[in-house]
Amino acid sequence: MEFLIDIGAFLLKAAIIVIAVGFIIGLLAQAAQKQKKSKGDLQVTDLSKELKDLSEHLKLELMDKKARKKAMKALKKKKPAEDKKRRLFVLDFKGSMDAKEVDNLRQEVNAILQLATEKDEVLVRLESGGGVVNGYGLAAAQLQRIKSNGLTLNVAIDNVAASGGYMMACVGHKLLAAPFSFIGSIGVVAQIPNFHRFLKKHDVDFEQLTAGEYKRTLTLFGENTDEGRRKFKQDLEAIHRQFKAFVQENRPELDIDKVATGEVWSGQEAKELGLVDEVTTSDSWLLEQHKAFNVLQLNYVVRKPMSERFAKGLSMVIQTLKSSLTRSDIAQ
């Protein structure tokens, strides 16, 4: 009899899991049919309201009980303030080596340019140690679009804007940097391993055919030549010249030869060299600006594929059911 009860309990558990899985599949299939074709959504956060609420909450906490009660009544009766005419759009860019975040940046810039006026401003909170030339060149071009449309562009660096990160930052009309942030690295680097001697030692032949004198200058597996190294270095120097010219165009007061050495400086040192305009944090700057602007943070979020959301949801349901059933078994 006890054996039959155990079998029944097992079948009940299995049935619950199957029903739950079927239910999740049904919900996801229904959501997939209703899903829009767009790849992502633009999220807007009113930072002005958040900053105001924090300030009012702090003031209330510092009051005694009687004064707090009176202040809370006054706040309830207070009419909502009229929206300020000027808007400050805040974008966050935290760049990786391949600068894949530029796709989201492009969407955010597109949104701003469709509704902003020349009275509005933009703040980009930038963090990047650099990466691929083409990716960061495109990211800098996206910021250039903001300037080209007559908007004031501010760039805040709380942690690091080096190499490609500084290529982006220098586009701004005004550059802000925290005292101990890392700024600079106006240089170009490329490095690859070479396994030619290893392959030769183990009698492994490597063949590479090209058409064009400089189709391949340095290689991973073949024997590199002095001529190949010379051409590769020449290409790096050409990119470096273009990098320097870009920075000089955007910050004409800079002594470009002094700062384009590949060195990195702290925010305070960068201010003395002319790489940035003001030493402050993005938080301090925003606290000042929200008095005159409606501060709106924009964040373009790419939707996860349906398959990924389904797998995650299914995993969570199964884990919850397992945990629930395990607790039930322990209780018995």
TORNUKE-145986 format. One line per field, with one value per residue: x, y, z of N, C-alpha, C in turn. Coordinates in nm, 3 decimals, m for minus. Layout:
nxx	X ... $
nyy	Y ... $
nzz	Z ... $
caxx	X ... $
cayy	Y ... $
cazz	Z ... $
cxx	X ... $
cyy	Y ... $
czz	Z ... $
END
This chain:
nxx	0.083 0.190 0.382 0.226 0.123 0.354 0.416 0.194 0.232 0.468 0.380 0.198 0.363 0.513 0.310 0.233 0.464 0.469 0.228 0.279 0.497 0.373 0.191 0.360 0.479 0.255 0.191 0.422 0.414 0.182 0.266 0.466 0.325 0.204 0.417 0.603 0.763 0.990 1.327 1.396 1.339 1.287 1.371 1.265 1.364 1.273 1.493 1.497 1.271 1.337 1.568 1.456 1.268 1.437 1.575 1.366 1.283 1.506 1.513 1.277 1.339 1.528 1.390 1.207 0.940 0.697 0.741 0.789 0.541 0.387 0.524 0.480 0.204 0.199 0.335 0.153 m0.051 0.073 0.100 0.178 0.489 0.551 0.670 1.008 1.134 1.362 1.547 1.752 1.914 2.020 2.264 2.404 2.711 2.891 3.161 3.282 3.557 3.504 3.324 3.048 2.830 2.763 2.547 2.315 2.359 2.331 2.054 1.956 2.057 1.924 1.661 1.677 1.744 1.512 1.329 1.447 1.535 1.728 1.765 1.791 2.009 2.269 2.397 2.656 2.741 3.032 3.225 3.507 3.785 3.879 3.927 3.852 3.938 3.758 3.506 3.500 3.545 3.306 3.132 3.217 3.140 2.864 2.818 2.908 2.702 2.513 2.625 2.635 2.373 2.319 2.297 2.405 2.671 2.769 3.020 3.080 3.321 3.364 3.518 3.700 3.828 3.985 4.211 4.020 3.798 3.859 3.864 3.594 3.507 3.631 3.480 3.282 3.138 3.191 3.399 3.392 3.556 3.618 3.828 4.022 3.993 4.084 4.245 4.313 4.567 4.620 4.690 4.798 4.773 4.876 4.889 5.006 5.035 5.299 5.343 5.535 5.801 5.745 5.583 5.767 5.960 5.822 5.793 5.579 5.416 5.318 5.108 5.030 4.844 4.825 4.681 4.791 5.019 5.039 4.843 4.851 5.041 5.163 5.159 5.000 5.098 5.289 5.627 5.731 5.836 6.088 6.006 5.729 5.679 5.756 5.563 5.332 5.376 5.378 5.114 4.994 5.101 4.975 4.707 4.738 4.811 4.572 4.404 4.520 4.476 4.198 4.142 4.271 4.120 3.877 3.954 4.110 4.288 4.468 4.801 4.893 5.105 5.226 5.042 4.968 5.103 5.041 5.023 4.858 4.659 4.556 4.230 4.265 4.524 4.477 4.310 4.488 4.645 4.472 4.307 4.059 3.778 3.671 3.701 3.512 3.241 2.994 2.758 2.764 2.759 2.511 2.334 2.350 2.258 1.992 1.832 1.778 1.701 1.481 1.563 1.626 1.676 1.782 1.756 1.823 1.701 1.768 1.553 1.552 1.601 1.313 1.353 1.559 1.438 1.234 1.376 1.496 1.273 1.148 1.342 1.343 1.084 1.088 1.292 1.171 0.950 1.078 1.208 0.988 0.854 1.050 1.065 0.814 0.840 1.024 0.874 0.686 $
nyy	m0.121 0.123 0.153 0.201 0.449 0.606 0.589 0.722 0.978 1.052 1.055 1.262 1.481 1.483 1.541 1.796 1.944 1.906 2.027 2.290 2.356 2.337 2.543 2.769 2.756 2.806 3.071 3.208 3.160 3.298 3.555 3.589 3.610 3.855 4.020 4.310 4.420 4.569 4.589 4.672 4.879 5.219 5.352 5.592 5.794 6.012 6.204 6.444 6.445 6.232 6.333 6.557 6.435 6.287 6.495 6.629 6.422 6.387 6.634 6.617 6.403 6.516 6.688 6.764 6.573 6.721 6.938 6.794 6.677 6.900 6.996 6.786 6.806 7.049 6.986 6.814 6.988 7.152 7.279 7.109 7.187 7.386 7.244 7.285 7.474 7.400 7.106 6.843 6.584 6.269 6.032 5.707 5.557 5.275 5.144 4.854 4.645 4.587 4.782 4.740 4.857 5.079 5.051 5.073 5.333 5.477 5.455 5.595 5.853 5.907 5.927 6.157 6.357 6.378 6.518 6.718 7.063 7.360 7.475 7.275 7.038 6.786 6.523 6.298 6.024 5.881 5.586 5.415 5.221 5.213 5.056 4.880 5.051 5.120 5.079 5.263 5.493 5.515 5.545 5.793 5.947 5.932 6.091 6.327 6.391 6.499 6.748 6.860 6.911 7.136 7.117 7.147 6.961 6.775 6.593 6.353 6.207 5.967 5.749 5.626 5.738 5.654 5.626 5.504 5.574 5.835 5.948 5.956 6.122 6.373 6.501 6.644 6.962 7.046 6.901 6.696 6.567 6.327 6.365 6.153 6.002 5.825 5.958 6.009 5.845 5.874 5.718 5.436 5.085 4.756 4.406 4.077 3.724 3.497 3.188 3.066 2.960 2.755 2.585 2.519 2.383 2.150 2.039 2.132 2.247 2.566 2.738 3.027 3.211 3.504 3.786 4.081 4.317 4.399 4.255 4.084 4.162 4.108 3.788 3.511 3.248 3.220 3.306 3.613 3.915 4.174 4.372 4.337 4.403 4.671 4.785 4.734 4.885 5.133 5.159 5.174 5.419 5.590 5.574 5.678 5.944 6.031 6.006 6.195 6.429 6.438 6.478 6.725 6.888 6.896 6.994 7.252 7.409 7.245 7.123 6.917 6.742 6.708 6.569 6.348 6.100 5.850 5.829 5.816 6.019 6.148 6.282 6.540 6.610 6.599 6.816 7.028 6.994 7.052 6.861 6.810 7.008 7.067 6.968 6.748 6.541 6.344 6.328 6.548 6.757 6.716 6.762 7.035 7.117 7.032 7.221 7.405 7.263 7.017 6.701 6.419 6.082 5.867 5.540 5.292 4.976 4.655 4.398 4.069 3.762 3.555 3.283 3.283 3.414 3.236 3.003 3.097 3.163 2.913 2.765 2.898 2.842 2.562 2.528 2.655 2.490 2.248 2.318 2.374 2.125 1.972 2.084 2.010 1.732 1.708 1.807 1.604 $
nzz	0.000 0.084 m0.115 m0.343 m0.271 m0.278 m0.551 m0.655 m0.548 m0.682 m0.949 m0.932 m0.878 m1.116 m1.298 m1.219 m1.286 m1.567 m1.642 m1.559 m1.724 m1.975 m1.949 m1.930 m2.184 m2.342 m2.264 m2.350 m2.624 m2.689 m2.621 m2.809 m3.046 m3.013 m3.000 m3.091 m3.394 m3.359 m3.236 m2.986 m2.692 m2.597 m2.299 m2.064 m1.801 m1.547 m1.413 m1.280 m1.116 m0.948 m0.819 m0.691 m0.522 m0.354 m0.227 m0.090 0.077 0.240 0.371 0.520 0.690 0.853 1.009 1.317 1.474 1.483 1.308 1.076 1.024 0.966 0.739 0.559 0.519 0.389 0.154 0.031 m0.035 m0.206 m0.534 m0.838 m0.981 m1.272 m1.576 m1.663 m1.935 m2.072 m2.160 m2.039 m2.170 m2.071 m2.137 m2.106 m2.162 m2.166 m2.273 m2.448 m2.565 m2.837 m2.895 m2.919 m2.807 m2.946 m3.116 m2.958 m2.869 m3.106 m3.153 m2.932 m2.980 m3.219 m3.123 m2.960 m3.145 m3.291 m3.137 m2.984 m2.913 m2.991 m2.748 m2.570 m2.399 m2.391 m2.194 m2.179 m2.000 m1.981 m2.009 m2.080 m2.178 m2.428 m2.756 m3.057 m3.359 m3.571 m3.451 m3.232 m3.371 m3.511 m3.294 m3.193 m3.410 m3.388 m3.161 m3.266 m3.436 m3.265 m3.196 m3.451 m3.500 m3.360 m3.081 m2.740 m2.622 m2.351 m2.179 m1.937 m1.730 m1.510 m1.439 m1.648 m1.959 m2.215 m2.494 m2.752 m2.602 m2.521 m2.771 m2.830 m2.617 m2.657 m2.844 m2.722 m2.622 m2.367 m2.128 m1.850 m1.566 m1.313 m1.020 m0.992 m1.218 m1.525 m1.799 m2.146 m2.325 m2.602 m2.856 m3.060 m3.071 m3.157 m3.146 m3.200 m3.156 m3.264 m3.413 m3.563 m3.520 m3.341 m3.496 m3.695 m3.546 m3.488 m3.733 m3.895 m4.172 m4.303 m4.518 m4.700 m4.920 m5.109 m5.284 m5.396 m5.282 m5.013 m4.882 m4.664 m4.395 m4.135 m3.977 m3.807 m3.817 m4.017 m4.132 m4.027 m4.188 m4.216 m4.390 m4.384 m4.117 m4.122 m4.292 m4.146 m3.916 m4.037 m4.113 m3.858 m3.771 m3.949 m3.868 m3.614 m3.671 m3.784 m3.564 m3.389 m3.537 m3.532 m3.259 m3.223 m3.390 m3.252 m3.005 m3.021 m2.870 m2.750 m2.687 m2.898 m2.964 m2.723 m2.567 m2.714 m2.674 m2.595 m2.325 m1.999 m1.788 m1.465 m1.375 m1.264 m1.350 m1.623 m1.658 m1.618 m1.841 m2.041 m2.148 m2.041 m1.921 m1.671 m1.331 m1.179 m1.056 m1.233 m1.088 m0.910 m1.095 m1.222 m1.010 m0.988 m1.239 m1.257 m1.149 m1.342 m1.562 m1.710 m1.637 m1.816 m1.844 m2.097 m2.224 m2.438 m2.474 m2.577 m2.671 m2.536 m2.715 m2.791 m2.744 m2.556 m2.340 m2.291 m2.215 m1.980 m1.823 m1.806 m1.672 m1.425 m1.332 m1.310 m1.121 m0.903 m0.861 m0.801 m0.565 m0.406 m0.398 m0.279 m0.023 0.059 0.071 0.277 0.488 0.512 $
caxx	0.000 0.282 0.446 0.131 0.114 0.475 0.400 0.095 0.294 0.562 0.304 0.139 0.470 0.544 0.198 0.240 0.572 0.428 0.124 0.344 0.575 0.278 0.134 0.462 0.491 0.138 0.205 0.528 0.367 0.088 0.344 0.541 0.234 0.175 0.542 0.626 0.877 1.108 1.426 1.417 1.253 1.353 1.323 1.287 1.355 1.275 1.590 1.461 1.176 1.411 1.654 1.370 1.211 1.544 1.602 1.254 1.283 1.614 1.470 1.177 1.403 1.607 1.299 1.145 0.813 0.594 0.774 0.775 0.399 0.344 0.584 0.414 0.075 0.226 0.372 0.032 m0.130 0.155 0.069 0.295 0.562 0.549 0.791 1.104 1.130 1.483 1.564 1.887 1.905 2.135 2.294 2.514 2.785 2.997 3.209 3.366 3.666 3.454 3.233 2.917 2.729 2.734 2.415 2.217 2.386 2.273 1.909 1.932 2.083 1.812 1.544 1.700 1.743 1.377 1.242 1.520 1.552 1.861 1.771 1.819 2.147 2.290 2.510 2.693 2.827 3.114 3.325 3.568 3.930 3.915 3.904 3.875 3.937 3.636 3.392 3.500 3.529 3.162 3.071 3.247 3.059 2.728 2.818 2.926 2.569 2.446 2.680 2.601 2.233 2.307 2.277 2.525 2.707 2.857 3.067 3.129 3.406 3.380 3.618 3.806 3.804 4.120 4.221 3.893 3.709 3.885 3.823 3.454 3.490 3.680 3.379 3.195 3.167 3.246 3.442 3.399 3.627 3.639 3.970 4.111 3.961 4.196 4.216 4.423 4.607 4.601 4.789 4.744 4.851 4.833 4.982 4.961 5.137 5.347 5.374 5.615 5.911 5.686 5.543 5.889 6.022 5.744 5.783 5.446 5.422 5.206 5.108 4.934 4.848 4.758 4.688 4.808 5.149 5.026 4.719 4.882 5.175 5.206 5.078 5.008 5.166 5.400 5.747 5.716 5.954 6.111 5.922 5.593 5.676 5.765 5.433 5.235 5.404 5.338 4.967 4.964 5.134 4.872 4.589 4.772 4.803 4.430 4.355 4.569 4.407 4.060 4.144 4.310 4.006 3.774 4.010 4.219 4.382 4.560 4.934 4.865 5.226 5.258 4.947 4.943 5.216 4.991 5.020 4.730 4.669 4.438 4.142 4.324 4.635 4.419 4.260 4.604 4.696 4.370 4.232 3.922 3.748 3.633 3.718 3.393 3.174 2.867 2.651 2.769 2.718 2.366 2.264 2.344 2.184 1.849 1.760 1.743 1.660 1.415 1.669 1.565 1.772 1.736 1.828 1.766 1.722 1.737 1.479 1.616 1.527 1.208 1.408 1.635 1.344 1.163 1.467 1.515 1.147 1.126 1.438 1.299 0.965 1.128 1.366 1.075 0.871 1.165 1.229 0.861 0.829 1.152 1.021 0.697 0.889 1.088 0.768 0.626 $
cayy	0.000 0.239 0.162 0.266 0.590 0.671 0.600 0.826 1.107 1.079 1.090 1.393 1.579 1.490 1.606 1.939 2.002 1.905 2.129 2.420 2.379 2.364 2.676 2.867 2.753 2.875 3.214 3.261 3.156 3.409 3.680 3.597 3.657 3.996 4.096 4.405 4.389 4.646 4.511 4.720 4.985 5.336 5.377 5.731 5.813 6.153 6.220 6.565 6.404 6.150 6.422 6.639 6.349 6.258 6.616 6.652 6.315 6.416 6.748 6.568 6.318 6.598 6.768 6.695 6.511 6.823 7.012 6.702 6.662 7.025 7.002 6.687 6.863 7.155 6.921 6.759 7.099 7.225 7.249 7.064 7.294 7.377 7.188 7.381 7.471 7.336 6.966 6.787 6.440 6.198 5.902 5.632 5.473 5.197 5.076 4.735 4.647 4.590 4.898 4.694 4.944 5.191 5.028 5.135 5.477 5.532 5.466 5.703 5.979 5.926 5.972 6.294 6.450 6.393 6.603 6.822 7.195 7.415 7.513 7.153 6.993 6.641 6.479 6.157 5.970 5.793 5.502 5.322 5.219 5.206 4.930 4.879 5.185 5.145 5.087 5.389 5.600 5.527 5.599 5.937 6.009 5.945 6.209 6.443 6.423 6.586 6.881 6.909 6.954 7.258 7.093 7.150 6.825 6.764 6.456 6.334 6.088 5.937 5.644 5.621 5.764 5.643 5.579 5.526 5.643 5.979 5.989 5.994 6.231 6.503 6.562 6.729 7.105 7.058 6.773 6.690 6.446 6.310 6.391 6.039 5.926 5.807 6.031 6.019 5.730 5.908 5.637 5.319 4.966 4.630 4.299 3.943 3.621 3.429 3.050 3.011 2.876 2.635 2.496 2.473 2.285 2.026 2.001 2.162 2.349 2.660 2.807 3.138 3.271 3.634 3.864 4.218 4.320 4.415 4.194 4.037 4.208 4.018 3.667 3.431 3.119 3.224 3.378 3.755 3.976 4.314 4.453 4.327 4.481 4.812 4.827 4.729 5.003 5.248 5.167 5.224 5.561 5.662 5.581 5.770 6.080 6.062 6.021 6.325 6.536 6.442 6.541 6.865 6.958 6.916 7.072 7.324 7.472 7.143 7.097 6.779 6.659 6.683 6.476 6.232 6.008 5.723 5.833 5.835 6.110 6.159 6.392 6.667 6.638 6.622 6.954 7.115 6.978 7.096 6.748 6.826 7.147 7.086 6.851 6.725 6.415 6.362 6.348 6.687 6.844 6.700 6.828 7.178 7.142 6.999 7.342 7.482 7.173 6.889 6.603 6.295 5.978 5.778 5.413 5.200 4.838 4.554 4.284 3.939 3.671 3.477 3.155 3.307 3.443 3.111 2.916 3.153 3.147 2.771 2.726 2.953 2.767 2.427 2.540 2.687 2.370 2.151 2.365 2.359 1.983 1.923 2.128 1.929 1.600 1.721 1.825 1.474 $
cazz	0.000 0.090 m0.246 m0.433 m0.233 m0.330 m0.697 m0.679 m0.519 m0.790 m1.069 m0.909 m0.898 m1.259 m1.365 m1.187 m1.366 m1.707 m1.658 m1.546 m1.846 m2.082 m1.925 m1.967 m2.330 m2.397 m2.240 m2.434 m2.763 m2.702 m2.620 m2.935 m3.150 m2.991 m2.994 m3.200 m3.478 m3.320 m3.165 m2.850 m2.640 m2.540 m2.163 m2.022 m1.656 m1.507 m1.305 m1.204 m1.012 m0.851 m0.741 m0.608 m0.418 m0.258 m0.151 0.001 0.177 0.335 0.452 0.615 0.789 0.944 1.092 1.430 1.439 1.462 1.185 0.963 0.996 0.902 0.605 0.475 0.480 0.291 0.027 m0.030 m0.088 m0.304 m0.674 m0.915 m1.051 m1.418 m1.636 m1.715 m2.081 m2.126 m2.121 m2.040 m2.196 m2.016 m2.197 m2.044 m2.257 m2.103 m2.392 m2.445 m2.663 m2.974 m2.907 m2.966 m2.748 m3.037 m3.176 m2.869 m2.871 m3.229 m3.133 m2.835 m3.050 m3.312 m3.047 m2.916 m3.259 m3.343 m3.056 m2.911 m2.973 m2.964 m2.607 m2.493 m2.392 m2.375 m2.113 m2.197 m1.895 m2.063 m1.945 m2.175 m2.190 m2.570 m2.827 m3.202 m3.419 m3.649 m3.360 m3.157 m3.469 m3.536 m3.172 m3.192 m3.515 m3.334 m3.075 m3.355 m3.490 m3.167 m3.215 m3.585 m3.498 m3.282 m2.938 m2.656 m2.580 m2.235 m2.156 m1.800 m1.715 m1.368 m1.420 m1.749 m2.102 m2.270 m2.631 m2.822 m2.510 m2.530 m2.905 m2.816 m2.521 m2.705 m2.931 m2.641 m2.602 m2.232 m2.073 m1.704 m1.523 m1.169 m0.990 m1.011 m1.339 m1.617 m1.923 m2.242 m2.408 m2.743 m2.927 m3.129 m3.042 m3.218 m3.110 m3.235 m3.132 m3.385 m3.380 m3.672 m3.470 m3.280 m3.605 m3.761 m3.455 m3.494 m3.875 m3.948 m4.277 m4.310 m4.645 m4.709 m5.054 m5.114 m5.407 m5.347 m5.214 m4.868 m4.835 m4.530 m4.357 m4.027 m3.974 m3.685 m3.832 m4.112 m4.090 m4.052 m4.249 m4.180 m4.477 m4.331 m3.993 m4.158 m4.347 m4.036 m3.834 m4.118 m4.101 m3.724 m3.767 m4.024 m3.781 m3.506 m3.725 m3.799 m3.427 m3.340 m3.612 m3.484 m3.126 m3.242 m3.450 m3.151 m2.894 m3.090 m2.777 m2.697 m2.742 m2.935 m2.960 m2.582 m2.506 m2.800 m2.654 m2.543 m2.178 m1.932 m1.674 m1.377 m1.413 m1.223 m1.443 m1.755 m1.657 m1.634 m1.978 m2.136 m2.202 m1.992 m1.887 m1.531 m1.245 m1.098 m1.089 m1.305 m0.989 m0.864 m1.205 m1.243 m0.899 m1.021 m1.362 m1.251 m1.108 m1.462 m1.669 m1.689 m1.664 m1.862 m1.882 m2.204 m2.230 m2.537 m2.427 m2.678 m2.617 m2.547 m2.804 m2.727 m2.699 m2.433 m2.233 m2.262 m2.139 m1.847 m1.751 m1.779 m1.568 m1.296 m1.289 m1.269 m0.995 m0.797 m0.833 m0.734 m0.428 m0.334 m0.376 m0.183 0.110 0.093 0.108 0.409 0.586 0.535 $
cxx	0.086 0.351 0.356 0.117 0.234 0.466 0.303 0.152 0.391 0.490 0.241 0.243 0.502 0.435 0.200 0.345 0.532 0.324 0.185 0.423 0.484 0.218 0.231 0.478 0.376 0.147 0.308 0.488 0.270 0.161 0.419 0.453 0.206 0.299 0.559 0.751 1.004 1.199 1.442 1.321 1.338 1.291 1.361 1.265 1.367 1.368 1.561 1.369 1.248 1.497 1.572 1.313 1.315 1.571 1.492 1.251 1.390 1.574 1.371 1.240 1.480 1.519 1.254 1.004 0.705 0.617 0.756 0.629 0.345 0.396 0.517 0.278 0.093 0.260 0.249 m0.052 m0.058 0.120 0.195 0.360 0.554 0.681 0.881 1.109 1.249 1.495 1.712 1.873 2.034 2.147 2.410 2.579 2.900 3.051 3.298 3.472 3.614 3.351 3.095 2.803 2.689 2.597 2.306 2.234 2.322 2.122 1.875 1.952 1.970 1.690 1.559 1.685 1.604 1.292 1.313 1.522 1.691 1.876 1.811 1.967 2.151 2.411 2.533 2.786 2.905 3.214 3.379 3.719 3.975 3.890 3.931 3.854 3.805 3.514 3.386 3.496 3.382 3.090 3.095 3.162 2.914 2.716 2.833 2.792 2.494 2.493 2.636 2.457 2.210 2.284 2.410 2.550 2.807 2.896 3.127 3.203 3.429 3.491 3.732 3.751 3.940 4.113 4.089 3.790 3.731 3.852 3.676 3.440 3.526 3.582 3.296 3.237 3.235 3.276 3.459 3.469 3.640 3.789 4.065 4.069 4.084 4.160 4.339 4.443 4.579 4.714 4.721 4.834 4.791 4.935 4.921 5.072 5.182 5.399 5.467 5.725 5.859 5.648 5.665 5.958 5.951 5.715 5.642 5.460 5.298 5.218 4.997 4.951 4.770 4.769 4.688 4.930 5.137 4.895 4.737 5.024 5.235 5.109 5.098 5.101 5.284 5.519 5.732 5.848 5.969 6.025 5.777 5.577 5.676 5.630 5.327 5.251 5.360 5.187 4.926 4.991 5.029 4.745 4.615 4.763 4.657 4.366 4.394 4.495 4.263 4.052 4.174 4.196 3.900 3.823 4.134 4.323 4.486 4.697 4.935 4.989 5.265 5.169 4.924 5.058 5.172 4.984 4.878 4.752 4.544 4.354 4.200 4.439 4.582 4.364 4.375 4.659 4.595 4.290 4.086 3.904 3.721 3.653 3.599 3.334 3.044 2.753 2.646 2.718 2.567 2.285 2.250 2.251 2.034 1.765 1.710 1.686 1.562 1.517 1.605 1.674 1.710 1.822 1.758 1.802 1.678 1.664 1.558 1.534 1.425 1.262 1.484 1.544 1.266 1.249 1.484 1.389 1.120 1.218 1.393 1.178 1.002 1.202 1.272 0.994 0.953 1.183 1.104 0.833 0.927 1.112 0.902 0.738 0.950 0.981 0.697 0.714 $
cyy	0.127 0.263 0.236 0.414 0.667 0.692 0.713 0.965 1.149 1.126 1.229 1.504 1.597 1.564 1.757 2.008 2.013 2.014 2.269 2.455 2.412 2.502 2.785 2.874 2.828 3.025 3.277 3.263 3.271 3.543 3.698 3.649 3.806 4.084 4.187 4.367 4.462 4.562 4.554 4.830 5.098 5.363 5.520 5.741 5.961 6.169 6.344 6.529 6.323 6.238 6.508 6.558 6.315 6.377 6.642 6.547 6.342 6.531 6.705 6.486 6.399 6.685 6.690 6.652 6.614 6.898 6.925 6.687 6.784 7.035 6.904 6.736 6.970 7.096 6.867 6.869 7.172 7.183 7.202 7.179 7.276 7.322 7.300 7.366 7.398 7.194 6.926 6.637 6.372 6.060 5.838 5.543 5.406 5.103 4.957 4.745 4.658 4.701 4.858 4.781 5.061 5.173 5.092 5.287 5.542 5.553 5.581 5.840 6.009 5.982 6.119 6.391 6.470 6.490 6.718 6.953 7.247 7.463 7.394 7.119 6.842 6.618 6.331 6.118 5.855 5.714 5.402 5.335 5.205 5.069 4.948 5.018 5.213 5.161 5.219 5.510 5.624 5.586 5.749 6.010 6.025 6.067 6.337 6.486 6.517 6.730 6.942 6.959 7.071 7.240 7.102 7.011 6.832 6.618 6.449 6.201 6.065 5.836 5.648 5.658 5.769 5.588 5.608 5.595 5.793 6.032 6.031 6.120 6.367 6.573 6.664 6.875 7.125 6.919 6.784 6.561 6.444 6.322 6.275 5.947 5.917 5.867 6.023 5.895 5.756 5.841 5.518 5.200 4.846 4.524 4.164 3.843 3.561 3.290 2.984 2.917 2.747 2.535 2.437 2.364 2.150 1.985 2.018 2.274 2.438 2.736 2.912 3.204 3.401 3.693 4.011 4.222 4.324 4.359 4.137 4.076 4.121 3.902 3.591 3.311 3.121 3.299 3.525 3.815 4.120 4.408 4.454 4.410 4.631 4.863 4.830 4.852 5.130 5.268 5.220 5.374 5.644 5.679 5.680 5.915 6.124 6.086 6.159 6.440 6.551 6.512 6.690 6.946 6.990 6.995 7.146 7.387 7.374 7.149 6.949 6.690 6.625 6.575 6.349 6.132 5.870 5.719 5.855 5.925 6.103 6.276 6.528 6.707 6.670 6.763 7.052 7.110 7.026 6.984 6.751 6.969 7.170 6.956 6.842 6.589 6.444 6.388 6.493 6.782 6.837 6.767 6.977 7.203 7.119 7.117 7.419 7.395 7.067 6.782 6.467 6.196 5.887 5.652 5.320 5.057 4.740 4.437 4.155 3.851 3.589 3.345 3.171 3.335 3.318 3.019 2.965 3.135 3.004 2.722 2.774 2.876 2.630 2.430 2.568 2.565 2.265 2.188 2.344 2.214 1.923 1.960 2.045 1.790 1.601 1.731 1.691 1.385 $
czz	0.000 m0.043 m0.345 m0.402 m0.286 m0.480 m0.729 m0.655 m0.629 m0.916 m1.055 m0.930 m1.046 m1.335 m1.342 m1.273 m1.513 m1.733 m1.654 m1.672 m1.963 m2.072 m1.967 m2.118 m2.396 m2.382 m2.333 m2.581 m2.789 m2.708 m2.750 m3.048 m3.139 m2.998 m3.115 m3.276 m3.434 m3.231 m3.019 m2.813 m2.584 m2.404 m2.122 m1.872 m1.624 m1.387 m1.221 m1.088 m0.904 m0.760 m0.644 m0.492 m0.311 m0.167 m0.047 0.112 0.283 0.428 0.559 0.727 0.893 1.036 1.215 1.389 1.405 1.331 1.062 0.923 0.923 0.759 0.510 0.429 0.373 0.155 m0.045 m0.096 m0.201 m0.446 m0.746 m0.990 m1.201 m1.469 m1.687 m1.866 m2.141 m2.074 m2.132 m2.055 m2.150 m2.081 m2.122 m2.150 m2.183 m2.210 m2.366 m2.555 m2.807 m2.998 m2.959 m2.912 m2.838 m3.103 m3.090 m2.867 m2.993 m3.214 m3.038 m2.899 m3.148 m3.241 m3.006 m3.033 m3.317 m3.263 m2.984 m2.989 m2.936 m2.820 m2.518 m2.495 m2.370 m2.284 m2.141 m2.083 m1.957 m1.980 m2.047 m2.175 m2.334 m2.629 m2.976 m3.262 m3.489 m3.558 m3.287 m3.249 m3.500 m3.414 m3.163 m3.296 m3.469 m3.244 m3.158 m3.415 m3.396 m3.184 m3.349 m3.592 m3.402 m3.134 m2.864 m2.602 m2.465 m2.217 m2.016 m1.790 m1.566 m1.342 m1.522 m1.887 m2.167 m2.412 m2.705 m2.735 m2.513 m2.669 m2.904 m2.732 m2.578 m2.798 m2.853 m2.637 m2.467 m2.178 m1.922 m1.665 m1.372 m1.141 m1.021 m1.126 m1.428 m1.752 m2.016 m2.326 m2.556 m2.822 m2.990 m3.099 m3.114 m3.182 m3.148 m3.200 m3.264 m3.347 m3.482 m3.621 m3.407 m3.388 m3.675 m3.679 m3.464 m3.639 m3.931 m4.050 m4.271 m4.441 m4.646 m4.845 m5.052 m5.254 m5.365 m5.257 m5.063 m4.815 m4.693 m4.495 m4.247 m4.018 m3.843 m3.700 m3.928 m4.055 m4.127 m4.101 m4.200 m4.264 m4.428 m4.204 m4.023 m4.208 m4.237 m3.947 m3.907 m4.109 m3.964 m3.713 m3.840 m3.941 m3.668 m3.552 m3.738 m3.662 m3.372 m3.407 m3.564 m3.349 m3.140 m3.300 m3.345 m3.030 m2.946 m2.997 m2.724 m2.764 m2.777 m2.928 m2.816 m2.522 m2.588 m2.795 m2.610 m2.391 m2.127 m1.811 m1.588 m1.423 m1.381 m1.316 m1.583 m1.767 m1.681 m1.776 m2.083 m2.198 m2.158 m1.945 m1.739 m1.455 m1.151 m1.136 m1.161 m1.207 m0.941 m0.972 m1.228 m1.133 m0.924 m1.139 m1.347 m1.201 m1.230 m1.574 m1.618 m1.730 m1.696 m1.906 m1.987 m2.207 m2.327 m2.498 m2.535 m2.612 m2.635 m2.640 m2.726 m2.670 m2.567 m2.316 m2.192 m2.176 m1.996 m1.762 m1.712 m1.668 m1.431 m1.242 m1.236 m1.136 m0.878 m0.758 m0.758 m0.588 m0.344 m0.299 m0.275 m0.042 0.157 0.140 0.248 0.517 0.617 0.620 $
END
